[in-house]
Amino acid sequence: MWYFITASTVRHAHYLTTPEHLRSWREAFFTTVAELDALLCAWVLLPNHYHILVRPRHGRDIGRFIQYLHGRSSRQINLLDKAQGRQIWCSYWDICIRSEVDFWSRFNYIHYNPIKHGYVQDPQDWEFSSYRFHLQEEGREWLAKCLQGYPEIDLTNEDKF
């Protein structure tokens, strides 16, 4: 089963403020995906939260996935900031994807999240997301058709970052 996972930093603090912070999280993320043999479809990282669309080998691996990711990324970010032991991640929530519409709408939500939060005007301008991968692999036309066919969902009540 595919899962949409969102996590936020403690008090929504912007702990991931530099390219080094963001790259540290990305490295921890890809290491965790590989180590747990998960399938990855989409991801985005912003200064105080992330969204991912992932399919772990087993549904019970969600907790372990989060534990590994948050532990690894916290250690790296805290090393950069010389703040060992500081808690970075506050909480997460996951939703099991139950339909094709839900899957692709969340796929688009993930990629357009940097626009929603005012970081860029085009998703290809945000380095810390899977949008560029899909642009290279599938092309702009495919992404546009995907967005047209499955508009991004409104998670206003769930995404207050």
C-alpha positions as a Markdown table, in Angstrom:
| # | Residue | x | y | z |
|---|---|---|---|---|
| 1 | Met | 0.0 | 0.0 | 0.0 |
| 2 | Trp | 1.1 | 3.5 | -0.7 |
| 3 | Tyr | 1.2 | 6.1 | 2.1 |
| 4 | Phe | 1.1 | 9.8 | 2.1 |
| 5 | Ile | 3.3 | 11.0 | 5.1 |
| 6 | Thr | 3.7 | 14.4 | 6.5 |
| 7 | Ala | 5.9 | 15.5 | 9.4 |
| 8 | Ser | 6.6 | 18.9 | 10.9 |
| 9 | Thr | 9.4 | 20.3 | 13.0 |
| 10 | Val | 9.0 | 21.1 | 16.7 |
| 11 | Arg | 6.9 | 24.3 | 17.0 |
| 12 | His | 7.1 | 24.5 | 13.1 |
| 13 | Ala | 10.5 | 26.0 | 13.6 |
| 14 | His | 12.5 | 26.5 | 10.4 |
| 15 | Tyr | 15.4 | 24.2 | 11.2 |
| 16 | Leu | 16.2 | 23.4 | 7.5 |
| 17 | Thr | 17.2 | 26.9 | 6.4 |
| 18 | Thr | 20.3 | 26.3 | 4.4 |
| 19 | Pro | 21.1 | 24.1 | 1.4 |
| 20 | Glu | 23.4 | 22.0 | 3.7 |
| 21 | His | 20.5 | 21.4 | 6.1 |
| 22 | Leu | 18.2 | 20.4 | 3.2 |
| 23 | Arg | 20.8 | 18.2 | 1.6 |
| 24 | Ser | 21.4 | 16.4 | 4.9 |
| 25 | Trp | 17.8 | 15.6 | 5.2 |
| 26 | Arg | 17.7 | 14.4 | 1.6 |
| 27 | Glu | 20.7 | 12.1 | 2.1 |
| 28 | Ala | 19.1 | 10.7 | 5.3 |
| 29 | Phe | 15.8 | 10.2 | 3.4 |
| 30 | Phe | 17.3 | 8.4 | 0.4 |
| 31 | Thr | 19.4 | 6.2 | 2.8 |
| 32 | Thr | 16.3 | 5.2 | 4.7 |
| 33 | Val | 14.3 | 4.5 | 1.5 |
| 34 | Ala | 17.1 | 2.2 | 0.3 |
| 35 | Glu | 17.7 | 0.5 | 3.6 |
| 36 | Leu | 14.1 | -0.3 | 4.1 |
| 37 | Asp | 13.6 | -1.2 | 0.4 |
| 38 | Ala | 10.7 | 1.1 | 0.0 |
| 39 | Leu | 9.2 | 2.4 | -3.2 |
| 40 | Leu | 9.2 | 6.2 | -3.6 |
| 41 | Cys | 6.9 | 8.2 | -5.9 |
| 42 | Ala | 7.1 | 11.8 | -4.7 |
| 43 | Trp | 8.6 | 13.9 | -2.0 |
| 44 | Val | 9.2 | 17.5 | -1.0 |
| 45 | Leu | 11.1 | 19.1 | 1.8 |
| 46 | Leu | 10.6 | 22.6 | 3.1 |
| 47 | Pro | 12.3 | 24.5 | 6.0 |
| 48 | Asn | 9.8 | 23.2 | 8.6 |
| 49 | His | 8.0 | 20.1 | 7.1 |
| 50 | Tyr | 8.0 | 17.5 | 4.5 |
| 51 | His | 5.5 | 15.4 | 2.5 |
| 52 | Ile | 6.3 | 12.0 | 0.9 |
| 53 | Leu | 4.4 | 9.4 | -1.1 |
| 54 | Val | 6.0 | 6.1 | -0.3 |
| 55 | Arg | 5.3 | 2.4 | -0.3 |
| 56 | Pro | 7.2 | 0.5 | 2.4 |
| 57 | Arg | 7.8 | -3.2 | 1.8 |
| 58 | His | 5.4 | -3.8 | 4.7 |
| 59 | Gly | 2.8 | -1.4 | 6.2 |
| 60 | Arg | 4.3 | -2.0 | 9.7 |
| 61 | Asp | 7.5 | -0.5 | 8.5 |
| 62 | Ile | 6.0 | 3.1 | 8.6 |
| 63 | Gly | 7.0 | 3.6 | 12.2 |
| 64 | Arg | 10.5 | 2.2 | 11.6 |
| 65 | Phe | 10.8 | 4.4 | 8.4 |
| 66 | Ile | 10.0 | 7.5 | 10.4 |
| 67 | Gln | 12.2 | 6.5 | 13.3 |
| 68 | Tyr | 15.2 | 6.0 | 11.0 |
| 69 | Leu | 14.5 | 9.1 | 8.9 |
| 70 | His | 14.0 | 11.4 | 11.9 |
| 71 | Gly | 16.9 | 10.0 | 13.9 |
| 72 | Arg | 19.3 | 10.3 | 11.0 |
| 73 | Ser | 18.2 | 13.7 | 9.8 |
| 74 | Ser | 18.1 | 15.1 | 13.3 |
| 75 | Arg | 21.7 | 14.0 | 14.0 |
| 76 | Gln | 23.0 | 15.5 | 10.8 |
| 77 | Ile | 21.1 | 18.8 | 11.2 |
| 78 | Asn | 22.2 | 19.1 | 14.8 |
| 79 | Leu | 25.8 | 18.5 | 13.8 |
| 80 | Leu | 25.6 | 21.3 | 11.3 |
| 81 | Asp | 24.2 | 23.6 | 14.0 |
| 82 | Lys | 26.4 | 22.3 | 16.8 |
| 83 | Ala | 23.2 | 21.6 | 18.8 |
| 84 | Gln | 23.5 | 17.9 | 19.7 |
| 85 | Gly | 20.5 | 16.4 | 21.3 |
| 86 | Arg | 18.0 | 19.0 | 20.1 |
| 87 | Gln | 14.7 | 17.6 | 19.0 |
| 88 | Ile | 14.0 | 18.5 | 15.4 |
| 89 | Trp | 10.9 | 16.6 | 14.5 |
| 90 | Cys | 7.6 | 16.9 | 16.4 |
| 91 | Ser | 5.1 | 14.6 | 14.9 |
| 92 | Tyr | 4.0 | 12.9 | 11.7 |
| 93 | Trp | 0.8 | 11.6 | 10.3 |
| 94 | Asp | 0.2 | 9.1 | 7.6 |
| 95 | Ile | -2.7 | 8.3 | 5.3 |
| 96 | Cys | -3.1 | 5.0 | 3.4 |
| 97 | Ile | -3.8 | 5.8 | -0.2 |
| 98 | Arg | -7.1 | 4.1 | -1.3 |
| 99 | Ser | -7.7 | 5.3 | -4.8 |
| 100 | Glu | -6.0 | 6.4 | -8.0 |
| 101 | Val | -7.5 | 9.9 | -7.6 |
| 102 | Asp | -6.1 | 10.1 | -4.1 |
| 103 | Phe | -2.7 | 9.0 | -5.2 |
| 104 | Trp | -2.3 | 11.4 | -8.1 |
| 105 | Ser | -3.9 | 14.3 | -6.3 |
| 106 | Arg | -1.4 | 13.9 | -3.4 |
| 107 | Phe | 1.4 | 13.5 | -6.0 |
| 108 | Asn | 0.5 | 16.9 | -7.3 |
| 109 | Tyr | 0.0 | 18.4 | -3.9 |
| 110 | Ile | 3.5 | 17.4 | -2.9 |
| 111 | His | 5.1 | 19.0 | -6.0 |
| 112 | Tyr | 3.1 | 22.2 | -5.8 |
| 113 | Asn | 3.7 | 22.7 | -2.0 |
| 114 | Pro | 6.7 | 25.0 | -2.5 |
| 115 | Ile | 4.4 | 27.3 | -4.5 |
| 116 | Lys | 1.7 | 27.2 | -1.9 |
| 117 | His | 4.2 | 28.3 | 0.7 |
| 118 | Gly | 5.7 | 31.1 | -1.5 |
| 119 | Tyr | 9.2 | 29.7 | -2.0 |
| 120 | Val | 9.0 | 29.5 | -5.8 |
| 121 | Gln | 6.5 | 30.2 | -8.7 |
| 122 | Asp | 7.3 | 27.0 | -10.6 |
| 123 | Pro | 7.8 | 23.6 | -9.0 |
| 124 | Gln | 10.9 | 22.9 | -11.1 |
| 125 | Asp | 12.6 | 25.8 | -9.3 |
| 126 | Trp | 12.5 | 24.0 | -6.0 |
| 127 | Glu | 15.5 | 21.7 | -5.7 |
| 128 | Phe | 14.3 | 19.7 | -2.8 |
| 129 | Ser | 11.5 | 17.7 | -4.3 |
| 130 | Ser | 11.0 | 14.9 | -6.8 |
| 131 | Tyr | 9.4 | 17.2 | -9.4 |
| 132 | Arg | 12.6 | 17.6 | -11.4 |
| 133 | Phe | 13.0 | 13.8 | -11.5 |
| 134 | His | 9.6 | 13.3 | -12.9 |
| 135 | Leu | 10.1 | 16.3 | -15.3 |
| 136 | Gln | 13.2 | 14.6 | -16.7 |
| 137 | Glu | 11.7 | 11.1 | -16.8 |
| 138 | Glu | 8.2 | 11.8 | -17.9 |
| 139 | Gly | 8.3 | 15.3 | -19.4 |
| 140 | Arg | 6.4 | 18.6 | -18.9 |
| 141 | Glu | 3.4 | 17.4 | -21.0 |
| 142 | Trp | 2.9 | 14.3 | -18.8 |
| 143 | Leu | 3.1 | 16.4 | -15.6 |
| 144 | Ala | 0.7 | 18.9 | -17.0 |
| 145 | Lys | -1.8 | 16.2 | -17.9 |
| 146 | Cys | -1.4 | 14.6 | -14.5 |
| 147 | Leu | -2.2 | 18.0 | -12.8 |
| 148 | Gln | -5.1 | 18.6 | -15.2 |
| 149 | Gly | -6.5 | 15.1 | -14.6 |
| 150 | Tyr | -5.9 | 15.1 | -10.8 |
| 151 | Pro | -5.8 | 18.6 | -9.4 |
| 152 | Glu | -4.0 | 18.9 | -6.2 |
| 153 | Ile | -6.2 | 18.3 | -3.2 |
| 154 | Asp | -6.9 | 21.0 | -0.6 |
| 155 | Leu | -5.2 | 20.0 | 2.7 |
| 156 | Thr | -5.8 | 23.4 | 4.3 |
| 157 | Asn | -7.0 | 21.9 | 7.5 |
| 158 | Glu | -4.2 | 19.3 | 7.6 |
| 159 | Asp | -1.2 | 21.4 | 6.4 |
| 160 | Lys | -0.9 | 24.4 | 8.6 |
| 161 | Phe | 2.8 | 24.9 | 8.2 |
